[in-house]
Amino acid sequence: MDAATKSDLKKKIKREAIKLGMNLIGFANVERWSEFDEINPAYYPQTIWPWSKTVIVLAVQIYLPMIETTPSVVYSELYNTTNRMLDESAYRLANFLNRHGFRAHFFPRDCYGDISVLVKKPEAAFSHVIAGKYAGLGTIGMNHTLLTKEYGPRIRLVSVITDAEITPDPMVKKNLCIQCGLCAKNCPMQAFTPKSGKEIAEMDQFKCAAYHQKLKNEFRYPCGVCTAVCPIGDDRKVYGRCSVSPDGIKHCQSFGSKNAVED
């Protein structure tokens, strides 16, 4: 494709993504995976799908007034809603590219059979966080999440892989994480261990997965505390430092799960 055709296709994809309710969209060429060489090559999109040229990353926001009640059914329902939105939108966008003659498919936003599987093997076949970084949506914070200027880590991600050659977006150069350590300090399982000289903390993924398994058994999965307490994001300007009262948090946690407290 010539430059004009690439630009036109990119504009059309962005319009489609906005119509589908996506808050953020970014584009990465697959060469960035090998250029930065940060993960095992087995996880590169071009290793899994040799014909792939571009990864399109879509994101929707997580509302502060809901995640700040975590662990609660309120946040659990939000999590489920965003998951549905992402997978359906990514399917439709891949279909849009198919209709224009390109190979395309989406990689689901989580892609595991059950949280119990993650307790033994806490990883997926493809990383949306890495893809989001390479697509220019943000940088990776201390708690291993993708931080964005607009919403901090309060986003959910999905990726569309295609053979369409689309001009990649510039990556965010300055790390958005301010190393405040609130994510590590507030983690219920103390799964993060900050290391001097390293921007990303060491993470005990097995501890994290085990806690999520516990919450799922209580019908108030997932956790999200490290995401809720992060001060990064323009959404803080809308909702403030804390958008739910302490009594309001307890109130929301008292209904709809095995943790429910009778009046």
C-alpha positions in Angstrom: 0.0 0.0 0.0 1.2 3.5 -0.7 1.3 6.2 2.1 -2.1 7.7 1.1 -3.8 4.3 1.1 -2.3 3.4 4.5 -3.4 6.8 6.0 -7.0 6.3 4.6 -7.3 2.8 6.0 -6.0 4.0 9.4 -8.6 6.7 9.5 -11.4 4.2 8.6 -10.3 1.8 11.4 -10.2 4.6 14.0 -13.7 5.7 12.9 -15.0 2.1 13.3 -13.3 1.8 16.7 -14.9 5.0 18.0 -18.3 3.9 16.7 -17.9 0.7 18.7 -17.3 2.6 21.9 -13.6 2.2 22.2 -11.8 4.9 24.3 -8.3 4.4 23.0 -6.8 2.8 19.8 -3.1 2.4 18.9 -1.2 0.7 16.0 2.1 -1.2 16.2 4.1 -2.9 13.5 5.2 -6.4 14.5 8.9 -5.4 14.1 8.7 -3.6 17.4 8.6 -7.0 19.2 12.0 -8.0 17.9 13.4 -4.5 18.0 12.9 -4.2 21.7 13.4 -7.9 22.5 11.7 -7.7 25.9 9.9 -11.0 25.9 10.4 -14.5 24.7 10.1 -14.7 20.9 7.5 -17.4 21.3 5.1 -14.6 22.3 5.8 -12.4 19.2 2.8 -12.0 17.0 4.9 -12.8 13.9 6.0 -16.0 15.5 2.5 -17.2 16.2 1.0 -15.7 13.0 3.8 -15.4 10.4 1.7 -13.3 8.0 1.0 -10.6 10.6 2.2 -7.0 9.9 0.2 -4.9 12.4 -1.3 -5.2 15.8 -4.2 -2.8 16.6 -4.8 -2.4 20.3 -8.2 -1.2 21.6 -9.0 -0.1 25.1 -12.0 0.9 27.2 -11.9 2.7 30.5 -12.7 1.3 33.9 -14.8 3.7 35.9 -13.2 4.9 39.2 -16.4 4.9 41.2 -16.9 1.2 40.5 -13.4 -0.2 40.8 -12.9 1.7 44.1 -15.5 -0.6 45.7 -13.4 -3.7 44.9 -13.6 -6.5 45.8 -17.3 -6.2 45.1 -20.0 -7.4 42.6 -20.2 -3.8 41.4 -16.7 -4.0 40.0 -17.1 -7.6 38.9 -20.1 -6.6 36.7 -18.0 -3.7 35.2 -15.2 -6.1 34.5 -17.6 -8.5 32.7 -19.2 -5.7 30.7 -15.9 -4.3 29.4 -14.8 -7.9 28.5 -17.9 -8.3 26.4 -17.4 -5.0 24.8 -13.8 -5.6 23.9 -14.2 -9.0 22.4 -17.3 -8.1 20.4 -15.7 -4.8 19.1 -12.4 -6.6 18.2 -14.4 -9.2 16.3 -16.3 -6.5 14.4 -13.1 -4.7 13.6 -11.4 -7.8 12.3 -14.5 -8.5 10.2 -14.3 -5.0 8.9 -10.7 -5.6 7.8 -11.7 -9.0 6.2 -14.3 -7.3 4.1 -11.6 -4.9 2.8 -9.5 -7.9 1.7 -7.1 -8.2 4.7 -6.3 -11.2 6.9 -7.3 -10.3 10.5 -8.5 -11.8 13.7 -8.6 -10.8 17.3 -6.9 -12.2 20.4 -9.4 -12.3 23.3 -8.9 -9.8 26.1 -8.0 -12.5 28.7 -8.0 -15.9 26.9 -7.9 -18.5 29.7 -10.4 -21.2 30.5 -10.8 -20.5 34.2 -8.9 -18.6 36.9 -7.9 -21.9 38.5 -5.7 -22.5 35.4 -3.8 -19.4 36.1 -2.9 -20.6 39.6 -0.7 -23.2 38.0 0.4 -21.2 34.9 -0.3 -17.5 35.3 0.2 -16.2 31.8 -1.5 -16.0 28.4 -0.3 -16.8 24.9 -0.2 -13.1 23.9 0.4 -10.0 26.0 -2.0 -7.0 25.4 0.1 -4.9 27.8 3.2 -5.3 25.7 1.1 -4.7 22.6 -0.4 -1.6 24.1 3.1 -0.2 24.9 4.3 -0.9 21.4 1.1 0.7 20.0 1.8 4.0 21.8 -1.0 3.8 24.3 1.3 4.1 27.4 4.1 2.7 29.5 4.3 -0.2 31.9 4.1 0.6 35.5 5.5 -0.9 38.7 2.5 -3.2 39.0 3.0 -4.7 35.5 -0.1 -2.9 34.1 -0.2 -0.5 31.1 -0.4 3.1 32.3 -2.1 5.6 30.0 -2.2 9.4 30.3 -6.0 9.3 30.1 -6.9 6.6 32.6 -3.7 5.4 34.3 -4.0 1.6 34.5 -7.8 1.7 34.6 -8.4 0.3 31.2 -9.1 -3.1 29.6 -7.4 -4.2 26.4 -7.9 -6.4 23.4 -5.8 -6.8 20.2 -6.5 -7.2 16.5 -3.8 -8.9 14.4 -3.8 -8.2 10.7 -1.6 -8.4 7.6 -2.6 -4.8 6.6 0.5 -2.6 6.7 -0.6 0.4 8.7 1.7 3.2 9.8 2.6 2.6 13.5 1.9 5.2 16.2 4.8 6.7 18.1 5.5 5.1 21.4 5.3 7.0 24.7 8.9 7.9 25.6 8.6 9.2 29.2 7.6 6.6 31.8 4.2 7.5 33.2 4.8 5.6 36.5 6.0 7.9 39.3 7.2 5.0 41.5 5.0 6.0 44.4 4.6 2.4 45.4 0.9 2.6 46.3 0.2 -0.5 44.2 2.8 -2.5 46.1 1.7 -1.1 49.5 -2.0 -1.8 49.0 -1.8 -5.2 47.4 -3.8 -7.6 49.6 -1.3 -10.4 48.9 1.9 -8.3 48.9 2.6 -9.8 45.5 4.9 -6.9 44.4 8.5 -6.5 45.5 10.0 -3.2 44.3 13.7 -3.4 43.4 16.2 -0.6 43.5 17.1 0.6 40.0 14.1 -1.2 38.4 10.9 0.6 37.3 8.8 -2.6 37.3 8.5 -4.5 40.6 9.1 -8.2 40.9 5.7 -9.9 41.0 4.6 -13.2 42.5 2.0 -14.1 39.8 1.1 -17.2 41.7 0.0 -15.3 44.8 -2.0 -12.9 42.7 -3.8 -15.7 40.8 -4.5 -17.6 44.0 -6.2 -14.5 45.5 -8.3 -14.1 42.4 -9.3 -17.7 42.7 -10.5 -17.0 46.2 -12.5 -13.9 45.1 -14.1 -15.9 42.3 -15.3 -18.5 44.8 -16.9 -15.6 46.7 -18.5 -14.2 43.4 -16.6 -10.9 43.6 -13.7 -11.5 41.2 -11.3 -9.8 40.2 -9.2 -7.8 42.7 -8.0 -4.7 40.9 -6.7 -2.9 44.1 -3.4 -2.0 42.5 -5.3 -0.4 39.6 -7.8 1.4 41.8 -5.1 3.1 44.0 -2.9 4.3 41.2 -2.7 8.2 41.1 -1.9 8.3 37.3 -4.6 9.3 34.8 -6.7 12.3 33.7 -9.7 10.5 35.1 -8.5 11.6 38.5 -9.2 15.1 37.4 -12.9 14.1 36.9 -13.4 11.9 39.9 -10.8 13.2 42.4 -8.5 11.2 44.7 -11.3 9.0 46.0 -14.8 8.9 44.4 -16.4 6.6 46.9 -16.9 7.2 50.7 -15.5 4.6 53.1 -19.1 3.8 54.2 -20.1 3.6 50.5 -17.3 1.0 49.8 -18.5 -1.2 52.7 -22.1 -0.8 51.6 -21.3 -2.0 48.0 -19.3 -4.9 49.3 -22.2 -6.0 51.5 -24.4 -7.1 48.7 -24.4 -9.7 45.9 -21.6 -12.1 47.0 -20.6 -14.6 49.6 -19.0 -11.7 51.4 -22.5 -10.1 51.8 -23.2 -8.8 55.3 -26.8 -8.9 56.6 -28.2 -5.7 58.0 
